[in-house]
Every structure is written in structure tokens, then in C-alpha cells.
Amino acid sequence: MAILITAVAPIVALMTYIYLNKKVELEPLNLIFRVFVVGSLLVFPIMFVQYGLEQEEVLMQSVWKPFLFAGFLEEFFKWFFFMFIVYKHENFDHHYDGIIYGVSLSLGFATVENIIYLFSNGIEIAFFRAVFPVSSHALFGLIMGYYMGKAKFRTKKKRLSIALALIVPVFLHGIYGYMVNLQSWLYGLLPFMIVLWVLSIQLIRLANKHHIRP
């Protein structure tokens, strides 16, 4: 029980922060929860594909491994289901909604992943998991959602914004995965996370300014 609470606590804190930062009407919690559940279920097909790639030794010794295994696979599945479930939904009626649903999708994934890691490696790594993997998942989802919101409510370059909703998180996730595997990973990852947080806070402010009334 202690591991479950510790694993879920940072997810609840991050989701609450993102949810309450919306400056206009709040989103329905039932839809947010459904998107969260979809994100949590994505862990299993992604782990299956990653396991298959490892068995086939695809890019095992390559610098591109974190970009494919973590960056592309994880962010593509999230992006695909965002397009399939959220993008055309009637409740997606504000630029900032993209951020809420992108974070919810990513935190659903991060929750299951975090529980698995903590049960496998012990509660001692909980703080590290909260500061780095869980937070980074939330911020990658935030950036994806920002560009999805931009695509939904802009009149030009919609396809570019949809493409950026995938490309930017994949690139950032790949960099994160590459840094984690470095011997002195902390020295690169800390400033990376700070920059990611600063960027994400700025995107929150921009999305809140782009409210379009029907």
C-alpha cells in the first residue's frame, strides 16, 4: 500500500496543478479520467513492442536507441490515441484543453510505469522517479497537448502543428533517454529538466491566452 501511495502521489499533484491552472471553465473529470485510463493501458502494448525490439537486438548499441525505444514508441502511441479519442471531442473547446488531456494521457502511462518500477526496485527510488521520469512524462504530454490545441484552434498550418505535437515530444524524450544512460547523467539532466519546466510554464500561459469562444 505504501508503494502504491508513493507511486501515485506525484501523479495526483502534477495533474491537479495542470487542471487548476486553466483560467476558464474546467474540464469534465470523467473525460479526463477516461483519457488517463487509456494512457495507463498503453504501457502494455508498448512494453511488448520494446521487448520484441530488444530480442531482435534492434539498435541495441546505437545512440538512437532511446529515440526509438522511448521517444518514438511511447510518444507515437500517445499522439495516435490523442488524435483518435480527444482531438475531435466536443469538450476539446479551448487551447488549454489540449494540455490537460495531453498530461492526463501521459500521466496514465507514467502511473503504471512508476508502480512497476517501484515494486521492482523498491520505494527508495520514489523521489528520483517523481522528479525525473514522472515529471518528464507530464511535460512531454503538456507540449504535445499544446501543439494539439494550436492545431485545433488555428486557421492555418494545422498539419504542421499536429506534426510538431509528435516530433517535439519524441525529440525531447529521446534526449532525456540519452542523458539517463550517461555516466554523469545528473549534470545534464538537471538543467534539461529546468529548461523543460520553464518552457512548459510558458506554454501554459500562452494556451490560457488563446481562448476562442464558439
N, C-alpha and C positions, 0 to 999 in steps of 0.2 A: 504493500500500500504506500509506503514511504517513497519508493522508487516511482510509482505512478504519479503521485502528487508532485514530486520534484520534476518529473519529466513534463508534466502538463502546465505547471505554474508559469514558466516563461512564455508559453504559447498564449495563455489567457491574458497575461499582462500586455503582450505585443498586440494582440487582436483588439483588446479594449482601448489601447492607445490609438490605434488606427481608426477604429469605429467612432470614437468620441471626437476625433479631430475633424469630422465633417461639419461644415458650417451651415448646411441647410438640412432638410428633413432627413432623418436617419433611415437606414435600410431595414427591411423586414428581417428579423433574426432567423426565421425559418429558412429563408433562401440562403442566407449566409451559412447556416448550419449544413444545408444540403451540399453547398459548394465545398465546405470543409470536409464532409464525408467523402465526396468524390476525390478530393486531394489525398485523403488517407488511404483510399483504395488503390491509388496509383502506385503506391510503394511496391506492391506485389508483382505486377507485370514488368515494372522497371527493373526490379531485382532479378527477375527471371531472365530478361534480356541481357543484363550486365553479367550474370553468371554464365550465360551462353557465350558471350564475347570473351570472357576470361578463359573458358575451357578451350576455345579456339585460338587463344593467345593473340587476339587482335590488338595491335598497338600496345602490347604489354610493356615494352621498354621504350616507348616513344614519349616525347614531350607532349604529344597531342592526346594522350590517354585521358587526362582529366577533362579536356574539352569535349571528348566524345562520350565517355562513360558517365560523367556527372553533368557537365554543361549541356550538351546537346540532348541526351536521352531524357533527363529529368525536366528540363525546361520545355522541350518539344511536347511531351505529354501534357504538361500543364497548359501550354499555349493552345494545343489542339482542343482540349476539353473546355477551356475558356471560350473559344470560338463556338464550340458546339452547344454549350449549356448556358453561358452567360451573355454573350455578345448581343444576341437579338432579343433577350428577355425584356419584357415591358418595364421591369423595375430598374433596369440599367438606363436611368434617365438623367444622369449627371456625370460629368467628367470624373469626379472623385469616386463615384461608384466603382469604376474600374479598379482603383487602388484597393478598395475594401474587398472586392471579390478576388482580385489577384493575390492579396495577402492571405485571405481565407483559404484559397486553394493551396497555396504554398505551405501554410501552417498546418493544414491537414496532413500533407506529406511529411512535414517535419515532426509532427507529433508521433506518428507511428515509427519513424526512423529513430527518434530520440528514445522512445520506450525500448525499442530493440537494443540500441547501443547501451543504455543504462542497465538493462537486465544482463547483458553480455559482459559488460566491463566494470560494473559497479557504480554506486551513487557518487563516488569520489570525483568523477569527471563531469558531474552535473553542471557545475559553474562554467567550465570550459565549453560544454555543449550549448549552454544558454547564450553565452557571449558571442560565440563564433558560428557554429553550424545553424542553430535555430534562428538567430538574428539575420544571418545572411540569406537564409531561405525566405524569410519575411520580406527582406529588402529587394531581393530579386523579383518576388511576386509583386511588390509595390511598383517597381519600374515597369514590369510587364503590364500591369493594370493601368498605369499612367498612359502608356502609349496606346493601349486599347481604348481608353477613354478619349484620347486625342483623335483616334481613328473614327470613333462613333460620332463625335460632335463637330468635326471639322468638315468643311465643304470640299477641300482639295487634299490631294496626296494621302487618301485613306489607305491605299495599299502600302505605301511607304511606312506609315505609322504601324500598320499591322505587322509588317516585316520587322520593323525595329522592336516591336513587342517581343519578338523571338530572338533576334540577333543580339540585342544588348544584354539581356539576361544570360544567354548562352556564353557570350564572351566574358562577362564578369564572373559567372560561375566557374568557367574554365580557369580563369586567373586565380580565383580562390582555391580551386582544387590543386593547381600547380604549386601555389605558395605553401599549402599544407604539407606537401611532400618534401619541401626543402629542409635541410638540416637546421638552419636557423630561421624556422618558419615564423616565429613570433615577431621578429623585427620587421618583416614585410607585411604580415597580416594585420597587425595593429593599425598602422597608418592606412592600409587599404580599407579596413572596416570604418575608420573615422571618416574617410572621404565618402564611403558609401552611405553613411548616416547623414552627412551634410548634404549630399546630393538628394537623398530621399526626402529629407525635411523640406528642401527647396521645391521638390516636385509636389509634395503635399500642399504647399502654399499656392503653387501655380494652378493645380487642379481645383482648389477651392475658389479660385478667381474666375473659373471658366464655366460657371453655372449657366445653362441655357434653359430657359423656361419653354415648355411646349406651347 
